[in-house]
Amino acid sequence: MSHFSYRRDSVPDPRPVDLAARPDLAAALDEVNRDLAATLPEAGPMRLTCTPSDDEDIPDAYHVALPDGRWHNFVTEPVAADIADAAQETVQAVLWQVWPVCPEHRTGVHADVVADERVAWWCRVGEGHALCEVGELAQTLPGKQRRALRRKERRREG
């Protein structure tokens, strides 16, 4: 459920997650943000927030939120695939945008765990195929867009 599903006074505001304490989540969020910057830069970088539970039997709820704080769903005890999946759902539900898209089949792809616990964007058309690992969507862009993105990254670094 999203914070849109509750009365605003019935749920505490999510707080930022200390990513220094969770390097696994920081790395997963960085990969998602790299893909978002390459393919949907107007969305801005996503952030990870958490609504702590006041019941020890109920885990905290983690949200992958847009820069303005809007989010769609939550995950508990997140791993890299959950971060990518939650980011995709937030983009789709809040921005009404299918993201990411398989350039060959022009359909949305989904995060899935592949060999060696790696997380990939997976196209489910036909037999299905891995589009790329999460964080590597820039490599799937047409040459002209990929070169423009690399130039933009070099300007930021230099």
Sequence and secondary structure as in RCSB ss.txt:
>XXXX:A:sequence
MSHFSYRRDSVPDPRPVDLAARPDLAAALDEVNRDLAATLPEAGPMRLTCTPSDDEDIPDAYHVALPDGRWHNFV
TEPVAADIADAAQETVQAVLWQVWPVCPEHRTGVHADVVADERVAWWCRVGEGHALCEVGELAQTLPGKQRRALR
RKERRREG
>XXXX:A:secstr
  GGGS GGGS   EE  TTT HHHHHHHHHHHHHHHHH GGG   EEEEE  SSTTS  EEEEE TTS     B
SS  HHHHHHHHHHHHHHHH    SEETTTTEE EEEE GGG EEEEE STT EEEEETT GGGGS HHHHHHHH
HHHHHHH 
